[in-house]
Amino acid sequence: MQHSLFAPIGVTVPNFADRIGFARLTHQAFDGVDLRPLRDRLVARIAEGTAQAGEGLDLSLIAQLLGDKEGGLAIQAEILAFHQLFRSPCAVTKPALRVLALAAAIDMGGNTPIEFLLEGSDIELMTLYVVEGVGLPDPLPDHDIAIVIASDSEECREALAVIDQAAPRWPRPLLNRPDRIASLDRDKLHRLLAGIAGLDIPATVNAAHAQLSALAQGAIRCEDITGELRFPMIARPRGSHAGVGLAKLDDATALAAYLAGRQEQEFFVARFVDYASADGLYRKYRLAMVDGKPYACHMAIADRWDIWYLNAYMAFSDEKRAEEAAFMRDFDEAFAARHRGALAEMSRRVGLDYFTIDCAENEDGELLIFEADNTAVVHNMDSPDVFPYKQPQMRKIFAAFTAMLTRQARAGEGSAT
């Protein structure tokens, strides 16, 4: 029998393991709290042989937050080999609703950070990791409603397949069905959304290193890869996240230099869209789609096309924050109204109960889609002193999310009777 450093959950305790959880630990890291003393205490409990599975999963997350992704994933793999069900902190002792989140064994950014969406609510969250070779427990843990939080990443395909096989017989309402999540992949989404009036989404296609090398050498043309591809183009390694390896390539020479510095063999490429506003600045938006309704999450303004909220330095500009505040305040009557038809049709085609959209507006005023995702972080960690308008907006999103869960759970009760 394989020996584990973590004490397994025995028959004398509940079949779930309590954890500090993703939201609390991420909050602490975001606020600058030194997580190393907590890490050291958990490591000491491992050495004593008294660490429980939930503490081990917390240690895995702490390691990742401290930059040790490989070590964190190794700890997670050991824990999930013998225990898969975890309970997150709940704001009340008698929850009004029990949610079962179905997760994959992946790094901390690979599952929907649902704890943020449920913070302060009267909803209890259980997370069940669907692990290769283990599958789903029989019977399933008690719950009122379930939601798939695994992403469209290749590392999640096995988990999604297991859930998809069980989905037709699921005993409670099941949100964000796995077959729908699979359509969010970069090279599938543009086909799904093609032809929506008022929506612009560049065709994103997979290209091998050898194929792009041939393009750089002039042996093939952009059109040989996909009809609408041209220079300048956007390239990124397949499977990369958070902008790793993302580049704008203006010509064949730039493409050759890019490939010389990359070891990956597969890439996503797409035409570049210059979405600069009249003032020369780029504006990128994140929306949350909750039960078909759009909500503003953030607006990033920068003098560069490759914007993330952090590299827009919104905290250092009163003018930028004032514009973001106005964007949120007027969202329903302005941005959402301008793109009502495109967003409604996009939501219908994607078919998920909850997902996020990273987008902009092109020079023709159309909704320019960069990405749709079910795992982007929607949080209320920003300082209320610097961003006084954000926490009310985040609470609005969280309230919509919990209301959706409650409504769907009750509808499920009605259909079961």
Long-range contacts (C-beta under 8 A, 24 or more apart in sequence): 2-81, 4-78, 4-81, 4-82, 5-46, 5-49, 5-51, 5-56, 5-78, 6-46, 6-51, 6-52, 6-53, 6-55, 6-56, 6-78, 6-79, 6-82, 6-83, 7-49, 7-50, 7-51, 7-52, 7-53, 8-53, 8-82, 8-83, 9-52, 9-53, 9-83, 15-85, 15-141, 16-85, 16-86, 16-87, 16-126, 16-141, 17-52, 17-53, 17-54, 17-57, 17-83, 17-85, 17-86, 17-87, 18-52, 18-54, 18-86, 18-87, 18-89, 19-54, 19-55, 19-57, 19-58, 19-86, 19-87, 19-88, 20-54, 20-58, 20-89, 21-58, 21-88, 21-89, 21-115, 22-61, 22-88, 22-108, 22-113, 22-115, 22-116, 23-88, 23-113, 23-115, 23-116, 23-119, 23-379, 24-89, 24-115, 25-58, 25-61, 25-62, 25-65, 26-61, 26-65, 26-113, 26-116, 26-379, 26-381, 27-381, 29-65, 30-381, 31-381, 35-62, 35-65, 35-66, 36-66, 38-62, 39-63, 39-66, 53-79, 53-82, 53-83, 53-86, 54-86, 54-87, 57-86, 61-108, 64-107, 64-108, 65-108, 69-107, 72-107, 72-108, 73-107, 76-105, 77-105, 80-105, 80-129, 80-131, 80-134, 81-131, 84-128, 84-129, 84-130, 84-131, 84-134, 84-137, 85-126, 85-127, 85-128, 85-129, 85-137, 85-141, 86-126, 86-127, 86-129, 87-124, 87-125, 87-126, 87-127, 88-115, 88-118, 88-125, 88-126, 88-127, 90-122, 90-123, 90-124, 90-125, 91-119, 91-120, 91-121, 91-122, 92-122, 95-122, 95-123, 95-124, 96-122, 96-123, 96-406, 97-122, 97-123, 97-124, 97-144, 97-145, 97-402, 97-405, 97-406, 97-409, 98-123, 98-124, 98-126, 98-142, 98-143, 98-144, 98-145, 99-123, 99-124, 99-125, 99-126, 99-143, 99-144, 99-145, 99-146, 99-147, 99-405, 100-126, 100-127, 100-128, 100-140, 100-141, 100-143, 100-145, 100-146, 100-147, 100-172, 101-125, 101-126, 101-127, 101-128, 101-146, 101-147, 101-148, 101-149, 102-128, 102-130, 102-146, 102-147, 102-148, 102-149, 102-150, 102-159, 102-163, 103-127, 103-128, 103-129, 103-130, 103-149, 103-150, 103-159, 104-129, 104-130, 104-150, 104-151, 104-153, 104-155, 104-156, 104-158, 104-159, 104-160, 105-129, 105-130, 105-131, 105-132, 105-155, 105-159, 106-150, 106-151, 106-153, 106-155, 106-156, 109-241, 109-242, 109-375, 109-377, 110-150, 110-151, 110-153, 110-155, 110-156, 110-375, 111-149, 111-150, 111-151, 111-375, 112-147, 112-149, 112-151, 112-176, 112-354, 112-374, 112-375, 113-375, 113-377, 113-378, 113-379, 114-147, 114-149, 116-377, 116-378, 116-379, 116-380, 116-398, 117-378, 117-397, 117-398, 117-401, 117-402, 118-398, 118-401, 118-402, 119-380, 119-398, 120-398, 121-398, 121-402, 123-402, 123-405, 130-158, 130-159, 130-162, 130-163, 131-159, 132-158, 132-159, 135-162, 136-162, 136-163, 136-166, 140-171, 143-172, 144-172, 144-409, 144-412, 145-172, 145-173, 145-174, 145-175, 145-405, 145-408, 145-409, 145-412, 146-170, 146-172, 146-173, 146-174, 146-175, 147-174, 147-175, 147-176, 147-353, 147-354, 147-405, 148-174, 148-175, 148-176, 148-177, 148-178, 148-181, 149-176, 149-374, 149-375, 150-178, 150-181, 151-181, 151-184, 151-373, 151-374, 151-375, 152-181, 152-182, 152-183, 152-184, 152-185, 152-374, 153-239, 154-239, 172-409, 172-412, 173-408, 173-409, 173-411, 173-412, 175-353, 175-354, 175-405, 175-408, 176-352, 176-353, 176-354, 176-355, 176-374, 177-351, 177-352, 180-350, 180-351, 180-352, 181-352, 181-374, 183-350, 183-351, 184-350, 184-352, 184-355, 184-372, 184-373, 184-374, 186-268, 186-371, 187-268, 189-369, 189-371, 189-372, 192-349, 192-350, 193-346, 193-349, 193-369, 196-342, 196-345, 196-346, 196-349, 197-341, 197-342, 197-345, 198-339, 198-341, 198-342, 198-366, 198-367, 199-339, 199-342, 199-345, 199-346, 199-366, 199-367, 199-369, 200-273, 200-362, 200-364, 200-366, 200-367, 200-368, 200-369, 201-368, 201-369, 202-228, 202-234, 202-270, 202-271, 202-273, 203-227, 203-228, 203-229, 203-270, 203-271, 204-268, 204-269, 204-270, 205-229, 205-268, 205-269, 205-270, 206-238, 206-266, 206-267, 206-268, 207-266, 207-267, 207-268, 207-269, 208-265, 208-266, 208-267, 209-259, 209-262, 209-264, 209-265, 209-266, 209-267, 212-255, 212-259, 212-267, 212-269, 213-256, 213-259, 215-252, 215-255, 216-252, 216-253, 216-255, 216-256, 216-259, 217-252, 217-256, 218-252, 225-269, 226-269, 228-271, 229-269, 229-270, 229-271, 230-271, 231-255, 232-271, 232-272, 233-269, 233-270, 233-271, 233-272, 234-269, 234-270, 234-271, 234-272, 235-267, 235-268, 235-269, 236-267, 236-268, 237-262, 237-264, 237-266, 237-267, 237-268, 238-264, 238-266, 238-267, 238-268, 239-266, 240-264, 242-308, 243-306, 243-308, 246-306, 248-272, 248-305, 248-306, 272-305, 273-362, 273-368, 274-305, 274-363, 275-305, 275-360, 275-361, 275-362, 275-363, 275-368, 276-305, 282-307, 282-360, 283-360, 283-361, 284-312, 284-358, 284-359, 284-360, 284-370, 285-327, 285-335, 285-357, 285-358, 285-359, 285-360, 286-356, 286-357, 286-358, 286-359, 286-376, 286-378, 287-343, 287-356, 287-357, 287-359, 288-354, 288-355, 288-356, 288-378, 288-397, 289-343, 289-347, 289-350, 289-352, 289-354, 289-355, 289-356, 289-357, 290-353, 290-354, 290-397, 290-400, 290-401, 290-404, 291-353, 291-354, 291-400, 291-404, 291-407, 292-344, 292-347, 292-348, 293-400, 294-331, 294-336, 294-343, 294-347, 294-357, 295-331, 295-393, 295-396, 295-397, 295-400, 296-327, 296-328, 296-331, 296-335, 296-393, 297-356, 297-378, 297-393, 297-394, 297-397, 298-324, 298-390, 299-323, 299-324, 299-327, 299-328, 314-387, 315-383, 315-386, 315-387, 321-386, 321-387, 321-389, 324-389, 325-389, 328-389, 328-390, 328-393, 329-389, 338-365, 339-367, 342-366, 342-367, 343-367, 346-372, 353-404, 353-408, 354-401, 354-404
